[in-house]
Amino acid sequence: MKRLISGLLLFGLFAAHQAAAAPEADLWERWTAHDDTSAETIDHAAWTGFLGEYLHEDDEDVTRLDYGGVEAADRERLDRYIERLEGVSISDYSRAEQFAYWVNLYNAVTVDVVLEHYPVESIRDIDISPGWFSSGPWGAKLVTVEGEELSLDDIEHRILRPIWSDPRIHYAVNCASVGCPDLQPDAFTAVDMEDQLDRAARGYVNDSRGFTIDDNNDLIVSSIYHWFQEDFGESELQVIKHLQEYADESGAAMIERRTEYDSHRYDWSLNDVE
């Protein structure tokens, strides 16, 4: 009996560790192919139209998506948009066009998988990833591009993060949670990408979800900066410098003399309309 109890405790601790651990950036070399001489563009108007119809800001300026209100016809249009992206030979496009493609595909597939299992209280309740210790949909192969089956984890951690090495990726991809940076109101495009990334970064950093000072004068940051610290710098100080870069004047002053944060937090509640 003692051996059984010890085994269950170890199982629980390992499962908790796995749930808290963030995937590392692990380059999938196959997706580094690109053609920067290409002037071809990909039309993401369908995704922008969907976002314009179903995104809403709540009283605390958190952008939410009306999953329950999505009409059947719009769900079909979303599916067709994803299918069209699956049919793109993305290796033939420029780096900038590829970036917009992968971000929009990631976000559209995330919304689509939530709609498929709706209603849920959290995306983590969509338990379709393979493996005993997995949760959520991130490990499931959900789309096929150029003959390769891809998961959301593949797109984020094996393509976007290692190829572009830009911390602002974390403000672009959305995990359908309140604690996540907001879904942007327009699809990402190669032409507007830099402005869109900076705008998304400023929006999150200057929201209490990015960081806040509590009543005990403790600096509390989003768990994103803890889970993916390597993307923001080699230390907590580098994370704080990143926050200062995008914070407004008063926010930057609040953390000017900080060298580390005190804790981190994240709200996994579905970013559904209230």
C-alpha positions in Angstrom: 0.0 0.0 0.0 2.8 2.4 0.9 4.5 1.7 -2.4 1.2 2.4 -4.2 0.7 5.7 -2.4 4.3 6.8 -3.1 3.8 6.0 -6.7 0.6 8.0 -6.9 2.3 11.0 -5.2 5.2 10.8 -7.7 2.7 10.6 -10.5 0.8 13.7 -9.3 4.0 15.6 -8.8 5.3 14.7 -12.3 1.9 15.6 -13.8 1.9 18.9 -12.1 5.4 19.6 -13.3 4.5 18.7 -16.9 1.4 21.0 -16.7 3.5 23.9 -15.5 6.4 23.4 -17.9 6.5 25.3 -21.2 7.7 23.7 -24.4 11.2 24.7 -25.6 11.8 26.3 -29.0 12.8 23.3 -31.1 13.4 24.2 -34.7 11.7 22.0 -37.4 14.3 22.6 -40.1 11.9 21.6 -42.8 10.0 24.9 -42.4 13.0 27.2 -42.8 12.5 27.2 -46.6 11.4 30.6 -48.0 11.6 32.8 -51.0 12.3 36.5 -50.2 12.1 37.4 -53.9 8.4 36.4 -53.9 5.9 39.2 -54.0 2.9 36.9 -53.6 0.5 37.6 -50.8 -2.1 35.6 -48.9 -5.6 36.9 -48.4 -6.7 36.9 -44.8 -9.8 39.0 -45.2 -12.0 36.1 -44.1 -10.3 36.0 -40.7 -10.5 39.7 -40.3 -14.2 39.6 -41.1 -14.8 36.8 -38.5 -12.9 38.8 -35.8 -14.8 42.0 -36.6 -18.1 40.1 -36.1 -17.4 38.2 -32.9 -14.7 40.1 -30.9 -16.0 42.3 -28.1 -14.2 44.3 -25.3 -15.5 43.9 -21.8 -15.6 46.6 -19.1 -12.0 45.9 -18.1 -10.8 46.2 -21.8 -10.3 42.5 -22.1 -11.1 41.4 -25.7 -13.4 38.4 -25.7 -14.9 36.2 -28.4 -18.6 35.4 -28.6 -18.1 31.6 -29.1 -21.8 30.9 -28.3 -23.0 33.5 -30.8 -21.1 32.2 -33.9 -23.5 31.5 -36.7 -23.3 28.2 -38.5 -22.6 30.0 -41.8 -19.6 31.9 -40.2 -18.3 28.6 -38.7 -18.3 27.1 -42.2 -16.5 30.2 -43.6 -13.9 29.8 -40.8 -13.4 26.2 -41.8 -13.1 27.1 -45.4 -10.5 29.8 -44.5 -8.4 27.2 -42.6 -8.7 24.7 -45.4 -7.6 27.3 -47.9 -4.5 28.1 -45.7 -3.8 24.3 -45.6 -3.6 24.3 -49.3 -1.0 27.1 -49.5 2.6 26.1 -50.5 3.9 28.4 -47.8 7.6 27.5 -48.4 7.4 29.5 -51.6 6.6 32.8 -49.8 8.7 35.5 -48.2 9.6 35.4 -44.5 7.2 38.3 -43.7 4.3 36.6 -45.5 5.1 33.3 -43.8 5.0 35.0 -40.3 1.6 36.4 -40.9 0.4 33.1 -42.3 1.5 31.0 -39.3 0.1 33.5 -36.7 -3.3 33.7 -38.4 -3.4 29.9 -38.9 -2.6 29.3 -35.3 -5.3 31.7 -34.0 -7.9 30.6 -36.4 -7.4 26.9 -35.6 -7.4 27.7 -31.9 -10.8 29.4 -32.2 -12.0 26.5 -34.4 -11.1 23.8 -31.9 -12.8 25.7 -29.1 -16.0 26.0 -31.2 -15.8 22.3 -31.9 -15.9 21.5 -28.2 -17.9 24.5 -26.9 -19.1 25.0 -24.2 -16.0 24.7 -22.1 -14.8 26.7 -19.1 -11.1 26.6 -20.3 -9.2 25.5 -23.3 -7.3 23.2 -21.1 -10.6 21.1 -20.7 -10.3 20.2 -24.4 -8.2 17.1 -23.7 -7.3 15.8 -27.1 -3.5 16.0 -27.0 -1.7 12.6 -27.0 0.2 11.4 -24.0 -0.8 10.5 -20.4 0.4 13.8 -18.9 -0.9 16.1 -21.7 -3.9 18.5 -21.4 -5.5 20.8 -23.8 -5.5 20.7 -27.6 -2.0 21.9 -28.3 -0.3 18.6 -29.0 -3.0 17.2 -31.3 -2.4 17.2 -35.1 -5.1 19.6 -36.3 -4.0 20.8 -39.7 -2.0 19.5 -42.7 0.3 21.9 -44.6 2.5 20.8 -47.5 1.7 17.2 -46.6 2.9 17.6 -43.0 0.5 17.1 -40.1 0.9 20.0 -37.6 -0.2 20.7 -34.1 -0.6 24.1 -32.4 2.6 23.3 -30.5 4.4 22.6 -33.8 3.4 26.0 -35.2 4.3 28.0 -32.1 7.4 26.2 -30.7 8.9 24.5 -33.7 8.2 27.2 -36.4 7.4 30.7 -35.1 9.6 30.9 -32.0 12.8 29.3 -33.3 12.7 30.8 -36.8 11.8 34.4 -35.9 13.2 34.6 -32.4 11.0 37.6 -31.6 9.5 37.8 -28.1 6.5 39.7 -29.6 5.3 36.3 -31.0 3.8 35.8 -27.5 1.6 38.8 -28.1 0.5 37.6 -31.5 -0.6 34.0 -30.9 -3.7 33.6 -28.7 -4.5 30.6 -26.5 -8.2 31.5 -26.0 -7.7 32.5 -22.4 -8.3 35.6 -20.4 -4.7 35.7 -19.2 -3.4 35.6 -22.8 -2.7 38.7 -24.9 -5.9 39.7 -26.7 -6.8 38.4 -30.1 -6.1 41.4 -32.4 -9.1 42.9 -34.3 -7.4 42.4 -37.7 -5.6 39.5 -39.3 -1.8 39.9 -39.3 -0.3 41.0 -42.6 3.2 41.2 -43.9 2.8 44.9 -44.6 1.5 45.9 -41.2 3.2 43.2 -39.1 5.7 45.4 -37.2 3.1 47.9 -36.2 0.6 45.2 -35.3 3.2 43.4 -33.1 4.2 46.6 -31.3 0.6 47.5 -30.7 -0.2 44.1 -29.3 2.9 44.3 -27.0 1.9 47.7 -25.7 -1.6 46.6 -25.2 -0.7 43.7 -23.0 2.2 45.2 -21.1 0.1 48.2 -20.1 -2.8 46.0 -18.9 -2.7 44.5 -15.4 -2.5 41.1 -17.0 1.0 42.0 -18.2 2.2 43.2 -14.9 1.0 44.9 -11.7 2.2 46.1 -8.3 0.1 44.7 -5.5 -0.7 46.2 -2.1 2.5 44.7 -0.7 4.6 46.4 -3.3 5.2 43.1 -5.0 5.8 43.0 -8.7 3.5 40.4 -10.2 4.0 39.5 -13.9 2.1 37.4 -16.4 3.2 33.7 -16.2 4.1 34.1 -19.9 7.3 35.9 -18.8 8.1 33.1 -16.4 7.3 30.2 -18.7 9.1 31.7 -21.7 11.8 33.8 -19.9 14.4 32.7 -22.4 12.5 34.5 -25.2 12.6 37.8 -23.2 16.1 37.6 -21.9 18.5 35.6 -19.8 17.2 36.8 -16.4 14.3 38.4 -14.6 16.0 41.7 -15.0 15.9 41.3 -18.8 12.2 40.5 -18.5 11.7 43.8 -16.6 13.7 45.7 -19.3 11.4 44.2 -21.9 8.4 45.4 -19.9 9.8 48.9 -19.7 10.4 49.0 -23.4 6.6 48.7 -24.1 5.2 50.2 -20.9 3.8 53.8 -20.8 5.7 56.4 -18.9 4.0 55.8 -15.5 4.3 52.0 -15.9 7.9 52.1 -16.8 8.6 54.4 -13.7 6.9 51.9 -11.4 9.4 49.1 -12.2 12.4 51.3 -12.9 14.4 50.1 -9.9 13.3 46.5 -10.0 15.7 43.8 -10.8 13.4 40.8 -10.4 9.7 40.0 -10.1 8.1 38.6 -7.0 5.6 36.2 -8.5 3.6 35.4 -11.7 0.0 34.5 -12.5 -2.2 33.6 -15.4 -6.0 33.2 -15.9 -6.9 30.1 -17.9 -10.6 31.0 -18.1 -11.9 30.9 -21.6 -11.9 34.3 -23.2 -15.6 33.9 -23.8 -18.1 36.8 -23.6 -19.4 37.2 -20.0 
